[in-house]
């Protein structure tokens, strides 16, 4: 540890003493942590640095120390293509702790990107080395250099893997979110491409047919509805070009049929009640 004491006029020495005690106790209680070069400024702030070394070594050492204080290591922007700078500021009680370091990179082992070529899909933050080039998260807690942007610097990615992406919530202002969806009662039958749904004890089916499975008089490949015998129209008819559209269209047909069935049952019940009333009068 290097400790250069400079006491300005009117400033007590207690802040430096507290900082020195903190660093000494931390090192004593955590002997397995990597070695850093420590210095204590006149205001009592503490800085732990890692001399320029291979990037993986610097990053691992500073990450271990940052984790001790419960903070993620930050990857800072740099204008050099052969090095990555790291740093994080930690408020530890009355003492400010700074961790910093420079990791050297072997350019020959990394792919070189050009802004208008292989890096054209990246946004500005990714090109600046402050966001992961895979998932786009800003200041990934742990990152590694995976490529170099020509004349700019290193490109970073989450290490070891990018965090899981949260499921996108429906946008209430997006008209596509209001598009009808098939009834949840549809289920895939034994045959590939065939879906069935039972309504009031009657089985309906939608089947995907291609050019080899349709008759010459049919309109073409797509989703075909197999209606029950009680359906007044064609028992087999195309209801859509794809499965989703076919199931939605089939739901409309089934709804019409169900309403007609309910009306017919109501009419039969009314006729029976009327006949019973007239029989009672006699």
ZADO-1210 file (C-alpha; in nm, 4 decimals, padded with zeros to 6 digits):
<atoms>
<atom x="00.0000" y="00.0000" z="00.0000" code="UNK" pos="1"/>
<atom x="00.1249" y="00.3470" z="-00.0791" code="UNK" pos="2"/>
<atom x="00.0116" y="00.6200" z="00.1570" code="UNK" pos="3"/>
<atom x="00.1140" y="00.9757" z="00.0821" code="UNK" pos="4"/>
<atom x="-00.0053" y="01.1981" z="00.3650" code="UNK" pos="5"/>
<atom x="-00.0622" y="01.5602" z="00.2794" code="UNK" pos="6"/>
<atom x="-00.2427" y="01.7533" z="00.5506" code="UNK" pos="7"/>
<atom x="-00.3957" y="02.0771" z="00.4198" code="UNK" pos="8"/>
<atom x="-00.4309" y="02.3718" z="00.6554" code="UNK" pos="9"/>
<atom x="-00.7331" y="02.3398" z="00.8814" code="UNK" pos="10"/>
<atom x="-00.8045" y="01.9748" z="00.7853" code="UNK" pos="11"/>
<atom x="-00.7718" y="01.7022" z="01.0503" code="UNK" pos="12"/>
<atom x="-00.5806" y="01.3833" z="00.9896" code="UNK" pos="13"/>
<atom x="-00.8716" y="01.1617" z="01.1001" code="UNK" pos="14"/>
<atom x="-01.0122" y="01.1043" z="00.7508" code="UNK" pos="15"/>
<atom x="-00.6862" y="00.9508" z="00.6270" code="UNK" pos="16"/>
<atom x="-00.6516" y="00.7446" z="00.9429" code="UNK" pos="17"/>
<atom x="-01.0054" y="00.6044" z="00.9017" code="UNK" pos="18"/>
<atom x="-00.9378" y="00.5222" z="00.5352" code="UNK" pos="19"/>
<atom x="-00.6081" y="00.3495" z="00.6130" code="UNK" pos="20"/>
<atom x="-00.7728" y="00.1415" z="00.8844" code="UNK" pos="21"/>
<atom x="-01.0528" y="00.0421" z="00.6496" code="UNK" pos="22"/>
<atom x="-00.8169" y="-00.0781" z="00.3767" code="UNK" pos="23"/>
<atom x="-00.5904" y="-00.2622" z="00.6203" code="UNK" pos="24"/>
<atom x="-00.8829" y="-00.4391" z="00.7877" code="UNK" pos="25"/>
<atom x="-01.0402" y="-00.5322" z="00.4537" code="UNK" pos="26"/>
<atom x="-00.7170" y="-00.6883" z="00.3273" code="UNK" pos="27"/>
<atom x="-00.6621" y="-00.8721" z="00.6575" code="UNK" pos="28"/>
<atom x="-01.0151" y="-01.0171" z="00.6564" code="UNK" pos="29"/>
<atom x="-01.0015" y="-01.1171" z="00.2888" code="UNK" pos="30"/>
<atom x="-00.6522" y="-01.2537" z="00.2252" code="UNK" pos="31"/>
<atom x="-00.7646" y="-01.4460" z="-00.0827" code="UNK" pos="32"/>
<atom x="-00.8575" y="-01.1370" z="-00.2839" code="UNK" pos="33"/>
<atom x="-00.6275" y="-01.0354" z="-00.5719" code="UNK" pos="34"/>
<atom x="-00.3540" y="-00.7816" z="-00.5011" code="UNK" pos="35"/>
<atom x="-00.4207" y="-00.4179" z="-00.5863" code="UNK" pos="36"/>
<atom x="-00.2077" y="-00.1062" z="-00.5524" code="UNK" pos="37"/>
<atom x="-00.3698" y="00.1108" z="-00.2839" code="UNK" pos="38"/>
<atom x="-00.3331" y="00.4833" z="-00.2268" code="UNK" pos="39"/>
<atom x="-00.5072" y="00.7213" z="00.0116" code="UNK" pos="40"/>
<atom x="-00.5612" y="01.0832" z="-00.0880" code="UNK" pos="41"/>
<atom x="-00.5432" y="01.3842" z="00.1436" code="UNK" pos="42"/>
<atom x="-00.9232" y="01.3924" z="00.1734" code="UNK" pos="43"/>
<atom x="-00.9326" y="01.0308" z="00.2928" code="UNK" pos="44"/>
<atom x="-01.0581" y="00.8788" z="-00.0314" code="UNK" pos="45"/>
<atom x="-00.9159" y="00.5374" z="-00.1183" code="UNK" pos="46"/>
<atom x="-00.8133" y="00.4121" z="-00.4619" code="UNK" pos="47"/>
<atom x="-00.7319" y="00.0551" z="-00.5504" code="UNK" pos="48"/>
<atom x="-00.5759" y="00.0147" z="-00.8935" code="UNK" pos="49"/>
<atom x="-00.4509" y="-00.2726" z="-01.1036" code="UNK" pos="50"/>
<atom x="-00.1459" y="-00.1990" z="-01.3145" code="UNK" pos="51"/>
<atom x="-00.1783" y="-00.2517" z="-01.6875" code="UNK" pos="52"/>
<atom x="-00.2018" y="-00.6290" z="-01.7403" code="UNK" pos="53"/>
<atom x="-00.3937" y="-00.8803" z="-01.9572" code="UNK" pos="54"/>
<atom x="-00.7575" y="-00.7799" z="-01.9750" code="UNK" pos="55"/>
<atom x="-00.8953" y="-01.1027" z="-01.8244" code="UNK" pos="56"/>
<atom x="-00.6663" y="-01.0683" z="-01.5216" code="UNK" pos="57"/>
<atom x="-00.7536" y="-00.7042" z="-01.4571" code="UNK" pos="58"/>
<atom x="-01.1241" y="-00.7585" z="-01.5013" code="UNK" pos="59"/>
<atom x="-01.1290" y="-01.0648" z="-01.2712" code="UNK" pos="60"/>
<atom x="-00.9357" y="-00.8862" z="-00.9963" code="UNK" pos="61"/>
<atom x="-01.1483" y="-00.5715" z="-00.9980" code="UNK" pos="62"/>
<atom x="-01.4721" y="-00.7717" z="-01.0258" code="UNK" pos="63"/>
<atom x="-01.3814" y="-00.9663" z="-00.7106" code="UNK" pos="64"/>
<atom x="-01.3115" y="-00.6475" z="-00.5154" code="UNK" pos="65"/>
<atom x="-01.6279" y="-00.4737" z="-00.6432" code="UNK" pos="66"/>
<atom x="-01.8374" y="-00.7765" z="-00.5419" code="UNK" pos="67"/>
<atom x="-01.6918" y="-00.7531" z="-00.1904" code="UNK" pos="68"/>
<atom x="-01.8491" y="-00.4088" z="-00.1593" code="UNK" pos="69"/>
<atom x="-02.1716" y="-00.5211" z="-00.3302" code="UNK" pos="70"/>
<atom x="-02.1169" y="-00.3195" z="-00.6473" code="UNK" pos="71"/>
<atom x="-02.0841" y="-00.4245" z="-01.0134" code="UNK" pos="72"/>
<atom x="-01.7676" y="-00.3347" z="-01.2021" code="UNK" pos="73"/>
<atom x="-01.8182" y="-00.0732" z="-01.4715" code="UNK" pos="74"/>
<atom x="-01.6513" y="-00.0902" z="-01.8103" code="UNK" pos="75"/>
<atom x="-01.5538" y="00.2633" z="-01.9109" code="UNK" pos="76"/>
<atom x="-01.5225" y="00.3966" z="-02.2623" code="UNK" pos="77"/>
<atom x="-01.1764" y="00.4277" z="-02.4132" code="UNK" pos="78"/>
<atom x="-01.0233" y="00.5625" z="-02.7299" code="UNK" pos="79"/>
<atom x="-00.7592" y="00.2904" z="-02.7437" code="UNK" pos="80"/>
<atom x="-00.8269" y="-00.0280" z="-02.9374" code="UNK" pos="81"/>
<atom x="-00.5715" y="-00.2310" z="-02.7433" code="UNK" pos="82"/>
<atom x="-00.6975" y="-00.1764" z="-02.3891" code="UNK" pos="83"/>
<atom x="-01.0110" y="-00.1645" z="-02.1769" code="UNK" pos="84"/>
<atom x="-01.0487" y="00.0627" z="-01.8746" code="UNK" pos="85"/>
<atom x="-01.2536" y="-00.0325" z="-01.5716" code="UNK" pos="86"/>
<atom x="-01.3706" y="00.1648" z="-01.2719" code="UNK" pos="87"/>
<atom x="-01.6338" y="00.1938" z="-01.0019" code="UNK" pos="88"/>
<atom x="-01.6924" y="00.4371" z="-00.7156" code="UNK" pos="89"/>
<atom x="-01.8115" y="00.2888" z="-00.3869" code="UNK" pos="90"/>
<atom x="-01.9473" y="00.4835" z="-00.0894" code="UNK" pos="91"/>
<atom x="-01.8364" y="00.2796" z="00.2122" code="UNK" pos="92"/>
<atom x="-01.9571" y="00.4629" z="00.5202" code="UNK" pos="93"/>
<atom x="-01.7602" y="00.7858" z="00.5537" code="UNK" pos="94"/>
<atom x="-01.4920" y="00.6684" z="00.3097" code="UNK" pos="95"/>
<atom x="-01.5120" y="00.6859" z="-00.0712" code="UNK" pos="96"/>
<atom x="-01.3463" y="00.3870" z="-00.2376" code="UNK" pos="97"/>
<atom x="-01.2454" y="00.3916" z="-00.6041" code="UNK" pos="98"/>
<atom x="-01.1483" y="00.0821" z="-00.8012" code="UNK" pos="99"/>
<atom x="-00.9818" y="00.1279" z="-01.1392" code="UNK" pos="100"/>
<atom x="-00.7601" y="-00.0572" z="-01.3829" code="UNK" pos="101"/>
<atom x="-00.6526" y="-00.1010" z="-01.7416" code="UNK" pos="102"/>
<atom x="-00.6680" y="-00.4344" z="-01.9204" code="UNK" pos="103"/>
<atom x="-00.4565" y="-00.4839" z="-02.2293" code="UNK" pos="104"/>
<atom x="-00.6044" y="-00.6641" z="-02.5284" code="UNK" pos="105"/>
<atom x="-00.4328" y="-00.8680" z="-02.7943" code="UNK" pos="106"/>
<atom x="-00.5834" y="-00.7173" z="-03.1111" code="UNK" pos="107"/>
<atom x="-00.4783" y="-01.0064" z="-03.3322" code="UNK" pos="108"/>
<atom x="-00.7107" y="-01.2429" z="-03.1458" code="UNK" pos="109"/>
<atom x="-01.0224" y="-01.0272" z="-03.1814" code="UNK" pos="110"/>
<atom x="-01.2339" y="-00.9618" z="-03.4915" code="UNK" pos="111"/>
<atom x="-01.2072" y="-00.6114" z="-03.6333" code="UNK" pos="112"/>
<atom x="-01.5354" y="-00.4339" z="-03.7110" code="UNK" pos="113"/>
<atom x="-01.5891" y="-00.1354" z="-03.9376" code="UNK" pos="114"/>
<atom x="-01.8592" y="00.1184" z="-03.8598" code="UNK" pos="115"/>
<atom x="-02.0254" y="00.1017" z="-04.2002" code="UNK" pos="116"/>
<atom x="-01.9714" y="-00.2689" z="-04.2496" code="UNK" pos="117"/>
<atom x="-01.9854" y="-00.5365" z="-03.9848" code="UNK" pos="118"/>
<atom x="-02.0901" y="-00.2882" z="-03.7125" code="UNK" pos="119"/>
<atom x="-02.3657" y="-00.1197" z="-03.9113" code="UNK" pos="120"/>
<atom x="-02.6317" y="-00.2970" z="-03.7003" code="UNK" pos="121"/>
<atom x="-02.4994" y="-00.1538" z="-03.3720" code="UNK" pos="122"/>
<atom x="-02.6336" y="00.1590" z="-03.2024" code="UNK" pos="123"/>
<atom x="-02.4147" y="00.4418" z="-03.0744" code="UNK" pos="124"/>
<atom x="-02.3871" y="00.3068" z="-02.7192" code="UNK" pos="125"/>
<atom x="-02.2713" y="-00.0322" z="-02.8488" code="UNK" pos="126"/>
<atom x="-02.0138" y="00.1333" z="-03.0748" code="UNK" pos="127"/>
<atom x="-01.8907" y="00.3444" z="-02.7803" code="UNK" pos="128"/>
<atom x="-01.8285" y="00.0315" z="-02.5729" code="UNK" pos="129"/>
<atom x="-02.0899" y="00.1120" z="-02.3079" code="UNK" pos="130"/>
<atom x="-02.3558" y="-00.1429" z="-02.4123" code="UNK" pos="131"/>
<atom x="-02.3519" y="-00.5138" z="-02.4897" code="UNK" pos="132"/>
<atom x="-02.3363" y="-00.5718" z="-02.8653" code="UNK" pos="133"/>
<atom x="-02.5581" y="-00.8822" z="-02.8291" code="UNK" pos="134"/>
<atom x="-02.8475" y="-00.7762" z="-02.6041" code="UNK" pos="135"/>
<atom x="-02.7942" y="-00.3966" z="-02.5878" code="UNK" pos="136"/>
<atom x="-02.8014" y="-00.3653" z="-02.2071" code="UNK" pos="137"/>
<atom x="-02.6194" y="-00.0526" z="-02.0872" code="UNK" pos="138"/>
<atom x="-02.3152" y="-00.0934" z="-01.8611" code="UNK" pos="139"/>
<atom x="-02.3367" y="-00.4729" z="-01.8174" code="UNK" pos="140"/>
<atom x="-02.2231" y="-00.5644" z="-01.4631" code="UNK" pos="141"/>
<atom x="-01.9719" y="-00.8145" z="-01.6009" code="UNK" pos="142"/>
<atom x="-01.8529" y="-00.7849" z="-01.9600" code="UNK" pos="143"/>
<atom x="-01.5723" y="-00.8917" z="-02.1882" code="UNK" pos="144"/>
<atom x="-01.4227" y="-00.7497" z="-02.5056" code="UNK" pos="145"/>
<atom x="-01.5350" y="-00.9567" z="-02.8043" code="UNK" pos="146"/>
<atom x="-01.4325" y="-00.7358" z="-03.0980" code="UNK" pos="147"/>
<atom x="-01.2659" y="-00.4091" z="-03.1919" code="UNK" pos="148"/>
<atom x="-01.4305" y="-00.1260" z="-03.3811" code="UNK" pos="149"/>
<atom x="-01.1790" y="00.0160" z="-03.6254" code="UNK" pos="150"/>
<atom x="-01.0364" y="00.3542" z="-03.5102" code="UNK" pos="151"/>
<atom x="-01.2715" y="00.3613" z="-03.2083" code="UNK" pos="152"/>
<atom x="-01.2068" y="00.0894" z="-02.9513" code="UNK" pos="153"/>
<atom x="-01.3318" y="-00.2358" z="-02.7975" code="UNK" pos="154"/>
<atom x="-01.6815" y="-00.3739" z="-02.8363" code="UNK" pos="155"/>
<atom x="-01.8219" y="-00.5433" z="-02.5276" code="UNK" pos="156"/>
<atom x="-02.0624" y="-00.8283" z="-02.4543" code="UNK" pos="157"/>
<atom x="-02.2148" y="-00.9647" z="-02.1341" code="UNK" pos="158"/>
<atom x="-01.9994" y="-01.2300" z="-01.9692" code="UNK" pos="159"/>
<atom x="-02.0645" y="-01.5168" z="-01.9524" code="UNK" pos="160"/>
<atom x="-02.4127" y="-01.4806" z="-02.1037" code="UNK" pos="161"/>
<atom x="-02.6636" y="-01.2049" z="-02.1631" code="UNK" pos="162"/>
<atom x="-02.9417" y="-01.1682" z="-01.9035" code="UNK" pos="163"/>
<atom x="-03.2784" y="-01.3202" z="-01.9971" code="UNK" pos="164"/>
<atom x="-03.5076" y="-01.0883" z="-02.1860" code="UNK" pos="165"/>
<atom x="-03.8362" y="-01.0160" z="-02.0111" code="UNK" pos="166"/>
<atom x="-04.1486" y="-01.1112" z="-02.2006" code="UNK" pos="167"/>
<atom x="-04.2795" y="-00.8153" z="-02.3943" code="UNK" pos="168"/>
<atom x="-04.6076" y="-00.6850" z="-02.2584" code="UNK" pos="169"/>
<atom x="-04.8971" y="-00.6234" z="-02.4993" code="UNK" pos="170"/>
<atom x="-04.9175" y="-00.2684" z="-02.6268" code="UNK" pos="171"/>
<atom x="-05.2731" y="-00.1391" z="-02.5656" code="UNK" pos="172"/>
<atom x="-05.2265" y="00.1184" z="-02.8436" code="UNK" pos="173"/>
<atom x="-05.1234" y="-00.1411" z="-03.1035" code="UNK" pos="174"/>
<atom x="-05.4206" y="-00.2403" z="-03.3252" code="UNK" pos="175"/>
<atom x="-05.2626" y="-00.5801" z="-03.3919" code="UNK" pos="176"/>
<atom x="-05.3099" y="-00.6685" z="-03.0231" code="UNK" pos="177"/>
<atom x="-05.6873" y="-00.6548" z="-03.0822" code="UNK" pos="178"/>
<atom x="-05.6869" y="-00.9160" z="-03.3573" code="UNK" pos="179"/>
<atom x="-05.9139" y="-01.2114" z="-03.2726" code="UNK" pos="180"/>
<atom x="-05.7507" y="-01.5291" z="-03.1468" code="UNK" pos="181"/>
<atom x="-05.8740" y="-01.8891" z="-03.1808" code="UNK" pos="182"/>
<atom x="-06.0921" y="-02.0314" z="-02.9058" code="UNK" pos="183"/>
<atom x="-05.8758" y="-02.2016" z="-02.6386" code="UNK" pos="184"/>
<atom x="-06.0817" y="-02.5221" z="-02.6638" code="UNK" pos="185"/>
<atom x="-05.9173" y="-02.6149" z="-02.9955" code="UNK" pos="186"/>
<atom x="-05.6737" y="-02.9020" z="-02.9524" code="UNK" pos="187"/>
<atom x="-05.4476" y="-03.0879" z="-03.1907" code="UNK" pos="188"/>
<atom x="-05.5846" y="-03.4252" z="-03.2934" code="UNK" pos="189"/>
<atom x="-05.3862" y="-03.7389" z="-03.3718" code="UNK" pos="190"/>
<atom x="-05.3324" y="-03.6568" z="-03.7390" code="UNK" pos="191"/>
<atom x="-05.0700" y="-03.3888" z="-03.8194" code="UNK" pos="192"/>
<atom x="-05.2263" y="-03.0538" z="-03.9060" code="UNK" pos="193"/>
<atom x="-05.5701" y="-03.1451" z="-03.7682" code="UNK" pos="194"/>
<atom x="-05.7367" y="-02.9520" z="-03.4833" code="UNK" pos="195"/>
<atom x="-06.0695" y="-03.0399" z="-03.3200" code="UNK" pos="196"/>
<atom x="-06.3233" y="-02.8732" z="-03.0947" code="UNK" pos="197"/>
<atom x="-06.6441" y="-03.0164" z="-02.9432" code="UNK" pos="198"/>
<atom x="-06.9408" y="-02.7794" z="-02.8984" code="UNK" pos="199"/>
<atom x="-07.2694" y="-02.8952" z="-02.7439" code="UNK" pos="200"/>
<atom x="-07.1575" y="-03.2526" z="-02.7967" code="UNK" pos="201"/>
<atom x="-07.0876" y="-03.1978" z="-03.1697" code="UNK" pos="202"/>
<atom x="-06.7336" y="-03.2370" z="-03.3055" code="UNK" pos="203"/>
<atom x="-06.5854" y="-02.9787" z="-03.5442" code="UNK" pos="204"/>
<atom x="-06.2436" y="-03.0039" z="-03.7070" code="UNK" pos="205"/>
<atom x="-06.0033" y="-02.7810" z="-03.8992" code="UNK" pos="206"/>
<atom x="-05.7370" y="-02.9474" z="-04.1111" code="UNK" pos="207"/>
<atom x="-05.4437" y="-02.8049" z="-04.3085" code="UNK" pos="208"/>
<atom x="-05.4457" y="-02.9466" z="-04.6640" code="UNK" pos="209"/>
<atom x="-05.1894" y="-02.8990" z="-04.9408" code="UNK" pos="210"/>
<atom x="-05.2065" y="-02.9392" z="-05.3186" code="UNK" pos="211"/>
<atom x="-05.1873" y="-03.3191" z="-05.2968" code="UNK" pos="212"/>
<atom x="-05.4770" y="-03.3513" z="-05.0514" code="UNK" pos="213"/>
<atom x="-05.7495" y="-03.1367" z="-05.2099" code="UNK" pos="214"/>
<atom x="-05.9933" y="-03.2082" z="-05.4881" code="UNK" pos="215"/>
<atom x="-05.9608" y="-03.0342" z="-05.8272" code="UNK" pos="216"/>
<atom x="-06.2727" y="-02.8322" z="-05.7521" code="UNK" pos="217"/>
<atom x="-06.1401" y="-02.6946" z="-05.4211" code="UNK" pos="218"/>
<atom x="-06.0091" y="-02.3359" z="-05.4157" code="UNK" pos="219"/>
<atom x="-05.6537" y="-02.4340" z="-05.3181" code="UNK" pos="220"/>
<atom x="-05.4381" y="-02.5308" z="-05.0209" code="UNK" pos="221"/>
<atom x="-05.5173" y="-02.3910" z="-04.6781" code="UNK" pos="222"/>
<atom x="-05.7225" y="-02.4586" z="-04.3668" code="UNK" pos="223"/>
<atom x="-06.0420" y="-02.6575" z="-04.4294" code="UNK" pos="224"/>
<atom x="-06.3368" y="-02.6834" z="-04.1909" code="UNK" pos="225"/>
<atom x="-06.5022" y="-03.0241" z="-04.1428" code="UNK" pos="226"/>
<atom x="-06.8547" y="-02.9424" z="-04.0234" code="UNK" pos="227"/>
<atom x="-07.1000" y="-03.1883" z="-03.8647" code="UNK" pos="228"/>
<atom x="-07.3872" y="-03.3381" z="-04.0609" code="UNK" pos="229"/>
<atom x="-07.6291" y="-03.0933" z="-03.9008" code="UNK" pos="230"/>
<atom x="-07.4528" y="-02.7995" z="-04.0670" code="UNK" pos="231"/>
<atom x="-07.6750" y="-02.6714" z="-04.3547" code="UNK" pos="232"/>
<atom x="-07.3854" y="-02.5643" z="-04.5833" code="UNK" pos="233"/>
<atom x="-07.0906" y="-02.7492" z="-04.7329" code="UNK" pos="234"/>
<atom x="-06.9533" y="-02.9959" z="-04.4799" code="UNK" pos="235"/>
<atom x="-06.5926" y="-02.9360" z="-04.5998" code="UNK" pos="236"/>
<atom x="-06.4896" y="-02.5830" z="-04.6985" code="UNK" pos="237"/>
<atom x="-06.1784" y="-02.3682" z="-04.6914" code="UNK" pos="238"/>
<atom x="-06.1872" y="-02.1121" z="-04.4100" code="UNK" pos="239"/>
<atom x="-05.8380" y="-01.9601" z="-04.4288" code="UNK" pos="240"/>
<atom x="-05.4914" y="-01.9702" z="-04.5815" code="UNK" pos="241"/>
<atom x="-05.3178" y="-02.0542" z="-04.2533" code="UNK" pos="242"/>
<atom x="-05.4131" y="-02.2354" z="-03.9346" code="UNK" pos="243"/>
<atom x="-05.4753" y="-01.9282" z="-03.7152" code="UNK" pos="244"/>
<atom x="-05.7029" y="-01.7619" z="-03.9701" code="UNK" pos="245"/>
<atom x="-05.8795" y="-02.0929" z="-04.0283" code="UNK" pos="246"/>
<atom x="-05.9504" y="-02.1519" z="-03.6597" code="UNK" pos="247"/>
<atom x="-06.0794" y="-01.7955" z="-03.6109" code="UNK" pos="248"/>
<atom x="-06.3084" y="-01.8297" z="-03.9141" code="UNK" pos="249"/>
<atom x="-06.4256" y="-02.1689" z="-03.7884" code="UNK" pos="250"/>
<atom x="-06.5111" y="-02.0103" z="-03.4529" code="UNK" pos="251"/>
<atom x="-06.7424" y="-01.7663" z="-03.6324" code="UNK" pos="252"/>
<atom x="-06.9139" y="-02.0514" z="-03.8176" code="UNK" pos="253"/>
<atom x="-06.9525" y="-02.2488" z="-03.4949" code="UNK" pos="254"/>
<atom x="-07.0961" y="-01.9447" z="-03.3162" code="UNK" pos="255"/>
<atom x="-07.3600" y="-01.9018" z="-03.5900" code="UNK" pos="256"/>
<atom x="-07.4455" y="-02.2704" z="-03.5689" code="UNK" pos="257"/>
<atom x="-07.4712" y="-02.2589" z="-03.1884" code="UNK" pos="258"/>
<atom x="-07.7063" y="-01.9596" z="-03.2032" code="UNK" pos="259"/>
<atom x="-07.9222" y="-02.1388" z="-03.4616" code="UNK" pos="260"/>
<atom x="-07.9285" y="-02.4475" z="-03.2386" code="UNK" pos="261"/>
<atom x="-08.0334" y="-02.2389" z="-02.9390" code="UNK" pos="262"/>
<atom x="-08.3098" y="-02.0676" z="-03.1382" code="UNK" pos="263"/>
<atom x="-08.4380" y="-02.4035" z="-03.2641" code="UNK" pos="264"/>
<atom x="-08.4440" y="-02.5471" z="-02.9124" code="UNK" pos="265"/>
<atom x="-08.6275" y="-02.2376" z="-02.7893" code="UNK" pos="266"/>
<atom x="-08.8859" y="-02.2619" z="-03.0642" code="UNK" pos="267"/>
<atom x="-08.9457" y="-02.6316" z="-02.9920" code="UNK" pos="268"/>
<atom x="-08.9871" y="-02.5603" z="-02.6223" code="UNK" pos="269"/>
<atom x="-09.2326" y="-02.2766" z="-02.6935" code="UNK" pos="270"/>
<atom x="-09.4337" y="-02.4967" z="-02.9276" code="UNK" pos="271"/>
<atom x="-09.4499" y="-02.7750" z="-02.6643" code="UNK" pos="272"/>
<atom x="-09.5602" y="-02.5321" z="-02.3940" code="UNK" pos="273"/>
<atom x="-09.8284" y="-02.3841" z="-02.6208" code="UNK" pos="274"/>
<atom x="-09.9606" y="-02.7289" z="-02.7092" code="UNK" pos="275"/>
<atom x="-09.9697" y="-02.8252" z="-02.3398" code="UNK" pos="276"/>
<atom x="-10.1643" y="-02.5106" z="-02.2520" code="UNK" pos="277"/>
<atom x="-10.4203" y="-02.5689" z="-02.5287" code="UNK" pos="278"/>
<atom x="-10.4614" y="-02.9311" z="-02.4215" code="UNK" pos="279"/>
<atom x="-10.5325" y="-02.8184" z="-02.0671" code="UNK" pos="280"/>
<atom x="-10.8097" y="-02.5868" z="-02.1797" code="UNK" pos="281"/>
<atom x="-10.9904" y="-02.8727" z="-02.3494" code="UNK" pos="282"/>
</atoms>
